Each structure stands twice: as structure tokens, then as C-alpha cells.
Amino acid sequence: MAAYLIGEIAVKDPERWRRYTDGVRDSLAPFGAQVVFRGRRASVLAGEQDRELAVVIRFDDHDTLQRWFRSDAYQALIPLRERAADVVIAGYEEAG
């Protein structure tokens, strides 16, 4: 069953953020992951949202998402991510 990573992002350092996203793109390839959506918030229709960017990445299953997240390639990017932006990352499985 497909799994999706959803990231909500508030960028603090655009140059570092660009380097991070370049690294993420490279780290996803061995896992067959696909960026489904990347965009900037246009409006908040209900509730509160302080992060201006969002990304949705599709994986074949939740195990593959977890393996990517724990991979050496992605783990090496985490310090850069933490300096570049405030991020919330969550994994979701498709509802059957």
C-alpha cells in the first residue's frame, strides 16, 4: 500500500534550503520515491498554519519511506535541514 511523506516547511535560510532539497532529490532515487506535489501556501481555510511551503512524496509502502528516512544519505542531510528551515515531517499510508 502506498505511503506518503508530507512536509510542512518554514524556510530560515534559502541557500541552505536549496542545498538540502538538492540532496533530498538525490537521496530519493534509490528508493523509487516520487515528488507528487511541491508548493507554496495560497491561503489558510481553517485553523492555523505558519509554514509557507509543503511537499508530498510518494513511496511504494511505509517500510520504504522508513528505510529512506533512516538511510545514511538522508540522515547526513538532517543537520543542514535543521539550519535551513523549521520543518514538520509526517508519514501517511493510504486508507484502504
C-alpha positions, 0 to 999 in steps of 0.5 A: 500500500502506498505511503506518503511523506508530507512536509510542512516547511518554514524556510530560515535560510534559502541557500541552505534550503536549496542545498538540502532539497538538492540532496533530498532529490538525490537521496530519493532515487534509490528508493523509487520515491516520487515528488507528487506535489511541491508548493507554496501556501495560497491561503489558510481555510481553517485553523492555523498554519505558519509554514509557507511551503509543503511537499508530498512524496510518494513511496511504494509502502511505509517500510520504504519511506522508513528505510529512506528516512533512516538511510545514511544519505538522508540522515547526513542531510538532517543537520543542514535541514535543521539550519535551513528551515523549521520543518514538520515531517509526517508519514501517511499510508493510504486508507484502504 
